[in-house]
Amino acid sequence: MREVKKIGKEEKKGEGMVLVKFESVEEERKVMEAKKKLKGRRERIEDDLTAEERKTKWRIEREAEVERMKGKNVQVGYMKMWVDGRMQT
């Protein structure tokens, strides 16, 4: 890691966000691939997104929730989702 920096306000002790800058793309990829080990915990690792990417991600998450309420199997990936095994755009 090249740099770790706290960002935003810390509401409670031990909570808050940090921005991590990596030395290489390979180092970042390893962390992103290992983030699934955090499933079920409060910690999250997410990509640093532009405003447009955040808006798209938000829209996709809303659409995914609607499809789940209809009883469909939904998977969400980077800027796309699959409904019952078929990719949606």
C-alpha positions as CSV (number, residue, x, y, z in Angstrom):
1,M,0.0,0.0,0.0
2,R,1.2,3.4,-0.9
3,E,-1.2,5.5,1.3
4,V,-4.0,5.1,3.8
5,K,-6.1,8.2,4.6
6,K,-9.3,8.6,6.8
7,I,-12.1,10.4,4.9
8,G,-15.4,11.7,6.1
9,K,-16.7,11.9,9.7
10,E,-16.3,9.2,12.2
11,E,-19.7,8.9,14.0
12,K,-18.6,6.3,16.5
13,K,-15.2,4.9,17.6
14,G,-14.1,2.3,15.0
15,E,-16.4,3.5,12.3
16,G,-15.7,5.6,9.3
17,M,-14.1,5.3,5.9
18,V,-10.6,5.1,4.7
19,L,-9.1,5.6,1.2
20,V,-6.3,3.2,0.3
21,K,-3.9,3.9,-2.6
22,F,-2.0,0.8,-3.8
23,E,1.4,0.6,-5.3
24,S,0.2,-1.4,-8.3
25,V,-2.9,-2.6,-10.1
26,E,-2.0,-6.2,-9.2
27,E,-2.0,-5.4,-5.5
28,E,-5.4,-3.7,-5.8
29,R,-6.8,-6.7,-7.8
30,K,-5.6,-9.1,-5.0
31,V,-7.5,-7.2,-2.4
32,M,-10.6,-6.8,-4.5
33,E,-10.6,-10.6,-5.2
34,A,-10.2,-11.4,-1.5
35,K,-13.0,-9.0,-0.4
36,K,-15.5,-11.9,-0.6
37,K,-14.0,-13.2,2.6
38,L,-15.6,-10.3,4.4
39,K,-19.1,-11.6,3.6
40,G,-21.3,-11.4,6.7
41,R,-19.1,-8.7,8.4
42,R,-19.7,-5.0,8.7
43,E,-16.6,-4.0,6.8
44,R,-16.9,-3.4,3.1
45,I,-14.4,-2.8,0.3
46,E,-15.6,-0.9,-2.7
47,D,-14.0,0.8,-5.8
48,D,-13.6,4.5,-5.7
49,L,-16.2,5.5,-8.3
50,T,-16.9,8.7,-10.2
51,A,-20.2,10.6,-9.7
52,E,-21.6,9.1,-12.9
53,E,-20.5,5.6,-11.9
54,R,-22.1,6.0,-8.5
55,K,-25.4,7.1,-10.1
56,T,-25.3,4.1,-12.5
57,K,-24.6,1.7,-9.6
58,W,-27.4,3.2,-7.5
59,R,-29.8,2.8,-10.5
60,I,-28.8,-0.8,-11.0
61,E,-29.2,-1.7,-7.3
62,R,-32.7,-0.2,-7.3
63,E,-33.6,-2.2,-10.4
64,A,-32.1,-5.3,-8.9
65,E,-34.3,-4.9,-5.7
66,V,-37.4,-4.5,-7.8
67,E,-36.6,-7.8,-9.7
68,R,-35.9,-9.6,-6.4
69,M,-39.3,-8.5,-5.1
70,K,-40.8,-10.2,-8.2
71,G,-39.1,-13.4,-7.0
72,K,-36.4,-13.4,-9.7
73,N,-32.8,-14.5,-9.1
74,V,-30.6,-11.4,-9.5
75,Q,-26.8,-11.0,-9.5
76,V,-25.2,-7.6,-9.6
77,G,-21.7,-6.9,-11.0
78,Y,-19.7,-3.9,-12.1
79,M,-22.2,-1.7,-14.0
80,K,-24.5,-4.6,-14.9
81,M,-26.8,-7.1,-13.6
82,W,-28.1,-10.6,-14.4
83,V,-31.8,-11.5,-14.0
84,D,-32.5,-15.3,-14.1
85,G,-29.1,-15.8,-15.8
86,R,-29.6,-13.2,-18.5
87,M,-27.5,-10.1,-18.6
88,Q,-29.4,-6.8,-18.4
89,T,-28.0,-3.4,-19.4
